[in-house]
Amino acid sequence: MKVLLLDGSPKKDGATSLITEIIAEQLSKIHIVESICLGDKRINYCIGCKACHIDGICCQDDNVESIVHSIFQSDVMLTVVPSYWADVPGQMKVFIDRCTPYSNTNPNRVEVIHKPKGYVIALRTGSNPTECEEIIKSINHFYGHMEIEEKGSAYFCRINDRSDIEKQRDSITLLCDEWFQ
Ligand SMILES: Cc1cc2nc3c(=O)[nH]c(=O)nc-3n(C[C@H](O)[C@H](O)[C@H](O)COP(=O)(O)O)c2cc1C
């Protein structure tokens, strides 16, 4: 199985990236794993021109197409995303906007036959899970319009930095076993 781990944080060595590292370590024993951190990528803002509504092609030339290619090459995608101001980080939102050529709201969208199954993990520093649940809803909304079937979600609250994720290593490994065998 091909697994894509999409790190929606701009921080390449943050708490979010440690979650993807733990999962990659676990899954790469039996699956083909690709990890992408949006913080490593060049992703321009959507300018709202809707040229992609005419021919399914975005007028911009950056890393978005290759990320989307990786999504549609995978059997499973897991988006791991921190709360920034009670929402997804700007880079994640800009990436979602730029997926408009592939959205089922686009009358001339790019047709894709193979779609992965979708999973989400949200994390935040605060203790109330509601904020993580809202972020999970945003990612599932994105999956819905990409026609990526949502299969599971989880969240971690009270996460300040990587050391707090290190304490959760066993539960992340268990979650991995539960979701991906
Ligand atoms: C700009 C910014 C805004 C944040 N806003 C929130 C917030 O609204 N609620 C919250 O619980 N945590 C918030 N946090 C904390 C992050 O969710 C938390 O530190 C997370 O572990 C960061 O993951 P990262 O290290 O991968 O960036 C914010 C962090 C940053 C940098």
The ligand as an SDF file (V2000), in Angstrom:
LIG
                    3D

 31 33  0  0  0  0  0  0  0  0999 V2000
    0.7960   31.1220   14.8490 C   0  0  0  0  0  0  0  0  0  0  0  0
    0.3210   30.1100   15.8470 C   0  0  0  0  0  0  0  0  0  0  0  0
   -0.9950   30.1140   16.2430 C   0  0  0  0  0  0  0  0  0  0  0  0
   -1.4550   29.1400   17.1550 C   0  0  0  0  0  0  0  0  0  0  0  0
   -2.7750   29.1670   17.5290 N   0  0  0  0  0  0  0  0  0  0  0  0
   -3.2450   28.2240   18.3670 C   0  0  0  0  0  0  0  0  0  0  0  0
   -4.6070   28.2110   18.7450 C   0  0  0  0  0  0  0  0  0  0  0  0
   -5.4190   29.0030   18.2830 O   0  0  0  0  0  0  0  0  0  0  0  0
   -5.0280   27.2550   19.6120 N   0  0  0  0  0  0  0  0  0  0  0  0
   -4.1680   26.3310   20.1510 C   0  0  0  0  0  0  0  0  0  0  0  0
   -4.6080   25.4870   20.9400 O   0  0  0  0  0  0  0  0  0  0  0  0
   -2.8730   26.3110   19.8000 N   0  0  0  0  0  0  0  0  0  0  0  0
   -2.3790   27.2310   18.9320 C   0  0  0  0  0  0  0  0  0  0  0  0
   -1.0450   27.2410   18.5680 N   0  0  0  0  0  0  0  0  0  0  0  0
   -0.1780   26.1850   19.0970 C   0  0  0  0  0  0  0  0  0  0  0  0
    0.0470   25.0430   18.1040 C   0  0  0  0  0  0  0  0  0  0  0  0
   -1.1670   24.4230   17.7150 O   0  0  0  0  0  0  0  0  0  0  0  0
    0.9430   23.9710   18.7490 C   0  0  0  0  0  0  0  0  0  0  0  0
    2.1190   24.5740   19.2760 O   0  0  0  0  0  0  0  0  0  0  0  0
    1.3570   22.9010   17.7640 C   0  0  0  0  0  0  0  0  0  0  0  0
    2.0800   21.9440   18.4680 O   0  0  0  0  0  0  0  0  0  0  0  0
    2.2440   23.5060   16.6840 C   0  0  0  0  0  0  0  0  0  0  0  0
    2.6590   22.4870   15.7920 O   0  0  0  0  0  0  0  0  0  0  0  0
    3.9970   22.7500   14.9430 P   0  0  0  0  0  0  0  0  0  0  0  0
    5.1360   22.7020   15.9270 O   0  0  0  0  0  0  0  0  0  0  0  0
    4.0500   21.6180   13.9930 O   0  0  0  0  0  0  0  0  0  0  0  0
    3.8490   24.0580   14.2560 O   0  0  0  0  0  0  0  0  0  0  0  0
   -0.5540   28.1730   17.6770 C   0  0  0  0  0  0  0  0  0  0  0  0
    0.7850   28.1870   17.2610 C   0  0  0  0  0  0  0  0  0  0  0  0
    1.2240   29.1360   16.3560 C   0  0  0  0  0  0  0  0  0  0  0  0
    2.6830   29.1090   15.9060 C   0  0  0  0  0  0  0  0  0  0  0  0
  1  2  1  0
  2  3  1  0
  2 30  2  0
  3  4  2  0
  4  5  1  0
  4 28  1  0
  5  6  2  0
  6  7  1  0
  6 13  1  0
  7  8  2  0
  7  9  1  0
  9 10  1  0
 10 11  2  0
 10 12  1  0
 12 13  2  0
 13 14  1  0
 14 15  1  0
 14 28  1  0
 15 16  1  0
 16 17  1  0
 16 18  1  0
 18 19  1  0
 18 20  1  0
 20 21  1  0
 20 22  1  0
 22 23  1  0
 23 24  1  0
 24 25  2  0
 24 26  1  0
 24 27  1  0
 28 29  2  0
 29 30  1  0
 30 31  1  0
M  END
$$$$
